Amino acid sequence: MEQYVIKGGTPLVGEVEIGGAKNAALAILAASIMTDETVTIENLPDVRDINVMLHAIEGIGAIVDRIDAHTVKINGSTISGMLVDYEYIKKIRASYYLLGALLGKYKKAQVALPGGCDIGSRPIDLHLKGFRALGAEVDISHGLISAAAEHLEGTHIYLDKVSVGATINIMMAAAMADGKTIIENAAKEPHVVDVANFLNSMGAGIRGAGTDVIRIVGVEKLHKTQYTVIPDQIEAGTFMFAAAATKGDVMVKNVIPKHLEATTAKLLEVGCEVEEFDDAVRVVCSKRMRHTQVTTLPYPGFPTDMQPQMSVILGIAEGTSTVTESIFENRFRYVDELTRMGADIKVESNIAIIAGVERYTGARVSAPDLRAGAALVIAGLAADGITVVDDIYYIERGYEHFEEKLASLGAQIEKVSSEKEIQKFTLKVS
Ligand code: EPZ
């Protein structure tokens, strides 16, 4: 198993380029099969989840032509099977976006039911409620979701909870339904807007994405397009927090500052300086950070995908902070690992009470999930001594060349796969 080995204590300094948004790209790849013409997608992040989604799309018979690491051409005209196999779903839940895409285009789809996940149970009842409201018969048996409809009829859907996945999945099915659909209490994340823009570039009639009411006028057919995925606001936020944790000075390039407002606001609150440019932000942190309170909320609130990273920087801030996780029920699994690095954190139900300590000390830790793994790397970069992070395949699901980008900012970090290599690194840096 590969690991990251890190020698902490070096301030990150320099410039880093942010890649395409994983969570926008996953849905856009699924939506690309909704036309029989060829779709070109650029600025894809070259990460594990994207590659699994591309295999799932090939698995149902579409033609996938990988032009380069960040560009793909997809043609859905050759799709033969409407069944998305469990092997893809168990690797990435987001392959359930093919449900909305296939139902919209072919009026039938079968996708394995996603199981639980590292950060919570993550039901998909709202997705299915939306498909049924559009007139689809939806059954679950033998671990498979089967959805089918003579035709889909536009309707008025109210989402009981703000859900990114349900908003996007229903939007895709409604894009090729008969008539008008209104989605109330819709998620407003930048990636919801990106998927709507992508579908509109294929000829869909979607208005209001980015607000909590999305109006969709269904169309018969969708056509080819060439589309560039937006920058990943969570990758950007992760590097901003790494700069803060190491008291560095980093220019994070190729971002949309508006998408980072909640993240930036918290860095200012704890005492960092953040300078915004058209497509970049510069984070400078020269002194010990201050405590604050954070609650994760749907966009434009503070993103749950930045919650572990927030706890890591508050863990070495002065004073006592609280981090409240309001989206997922099990997103504090990293706390035990961080405690092994010297953190003083108490979790009571969905609130972490964080008593800031002077510094972390390097230790062997394991990544419990994607964002928590990235957060533990940030802790290692700030820690005294050597940290080894295990189970880094979680991190590679959503971060492209993570250790290389950090090393280009001066971090002493390497990807290794043996004790011998860890010893070699330790000797080299000591
Ligand atoms: C997306 O997950 C992201 N994943 C997650 O990012 C992100 O944390 C989440 O949105 C919130 O921003 C992708 O886009 C692939 P939700 P999603 O539906 O769509 C409940 C990462 O690190 N819910 O907005 O699954 C759900 O349990 C990942 O990149 C229902 O109850 O999130 C949760 O409590 C982790 N029923 C809340 O809603 C449903 O039918 C929000 O979930 C759907 C969701």
Boltz pocket constraint, residues with backbone or C-beta under 6 A from the ligand:
constraints:
  - pocket:
      binder: B
      contacts: [[A, 23], [A, 24], [A, 26], [A, 94], [A, 120], [A, 121], [A, 122], [A, 123], [A, 124], [A, 125], [A, 126], [A, 127], [A, 128], [A, 161], [A, 162], [A, 163], [A, 164], [A, 165], [A, 166], [A, 187], [A, 304], [A, 305], [A, 326], [A, 327], [A, 328], [A, 329], [A, 370], [A, 371], [A, 398]]
      max_distance: 6.0
